[in-house]
Amino acid sequence: MKKLVLLAVLALALPTAVFAGSSIDYTNSGGTLSGSNSGLSLSGSVLIAVNGNGGLITGSDLGSMSFETGALTSGSLQTGGTFASGGWFTITGNGSNGIPTGTLFTGTFSGPVTWTMITLSNGTHNYTLTGSLTGTIGSGYSTVGSTVQLTVNTGKGFFNGCTKISSGDTNVVVPEPGSLSLLGTGLIAMGGMIRRKLKA
């Protein structure tokens, strides 16, 4: 019985090392980006792909992504600028295609958020929002990540406080759960000691 319990505990502890150094990539589509000098916020954006250790999962609606940045610290909404760290960032799943229901990632912007205007050769404008993230993944592990959100072309006009998002990509590092790895190593050592004692 002791052997069975020990094997069960080891089986639970060892797989945690598999996730060390890996990442999960979340792709979102659509939604409305609105804002002022107080910050930018995204609402109504749909999660359409998740690519991680379990492979690529796609669908027309796997969940949602929303965020709010800190306040504008330099530049302007129209021509590009920088927003303060802080705010919040949330990715949720809705249970579709094997995606868990509930919060997949929650956190904040860990550094300045860059708002860049790109003028195309035809005189129209695209905007890109880029920022670093810190937070937790659904299993409760602390993690870091980054996001890039692309807007729909605004034509020859400038961002006027509201635009649509064409797509976005958020990459979250799956951290090595150090304490569980240490636990697994300790359990292996204990298992070896117990095995020797049982043989004696």
C-alpha positions, 0 to 999 in steps of 0.5 A, spaced: 500 500 500 505 504 501 508 503 494 502 505 491 501 511 495 508 513 493 508 512 486 501 516 486 504 522 489 511 521 484 506 521 478 503 527 480 509 531 482 513 529 476 509 532 470 510 539 472 517 539 470 514 538 463 512 545 463 518 549 464 520 554 459 514 553 455 509 558 453 502 559 451 500 563 445 493 566 445 490 569 439 484 574 439 480 577 434 475 583 433 473 588 439 473 595 440 479 599 443 477 606 446 480 611 450 483 617 452 489 620 456 486 616 462 488 610 458 486 605 452 481 599 454 479 593 449 472 590 450 468 585 446 475 581 443 474 574 442 479 568 443 480 564 437 486 560 438 490 557 443 497 554 442 501 551 448 503 544 450 496 541 448 497 543 441 493 548 437 486 549 439 482 554 434 475 556 434 470 562 432 469 563 440 473 560 445 473 566 450 474 573 451 480 578 452 480 585 455 484 590 458 485 597 460 492 600 460 494 606 465 494 613 463 498 616 457 505 619 459 507 621 453 505 623 446 498 623 443 492 618 442 493 621 434 500 620 433 502 615 438 505 615 445 506 611 451 501 609 457 503 608 464 504 601 467 498 598 471 491 597 469 489 590 468 489 584 463 484 578 462 483 572 458 478 568 459 475 561 456 468 559 455 469 551 455 469 550 447 473 545 444 477 543 450 479 550 453 477 551 460 472 555 463 474 561 467 480 565 467 486 563 463 490 569 465 489 575 469 494 580 470 497 587 469 501 591 464 508 591 468 512 596 464 510 602 459 505 600 454 507 603 447 502 606 442 505 606 435 502 609 429 504 607 422 503 611 416 502 606 410 504 609 403 497 610 401 497 615 407 492 611 411 494 609 418 494 603 422 496 603 430 499 597 434 499 597 442 505 593 445 506 591 452 509 587 457 505 583 462 505 580 469 500 576 472 498 569 474 495 563 469 489 559 471 493 554 475 495 560 480 502 560 477 506 567 477 508 568 470 510 574 465 508 575 458 507 580 452 501 582 448 501 586 441 494 588 438 493 591 431 487 596 429 483 596 423 486 601 418 483 608 420 483 611 413 487 617 412 484 620 419 487 619 426 485 615 432 479 619 435 478 615 441 475 609 438 477 604 433 476 596 432 481 591 433 483 586 427 487 581 431 492 581 437 497 576 440 499 575 447 504 570 449 505 568 456 510 564 459 509 558 463 513 558 469 517 552 472 513 551 478 520 551 482 517 548 489 513 543 486 520 541 482 523 541 489 518 537 492 518 532 486 526 531 487 525 530 494 519 525 493 524 521 488 529 521 494 525 519 499 522 513 494 529 510 493 530 510 501 523 507 502 525 502 497 531 500 500 528 499 507 523 495 504 528 490 501 532 490 507 
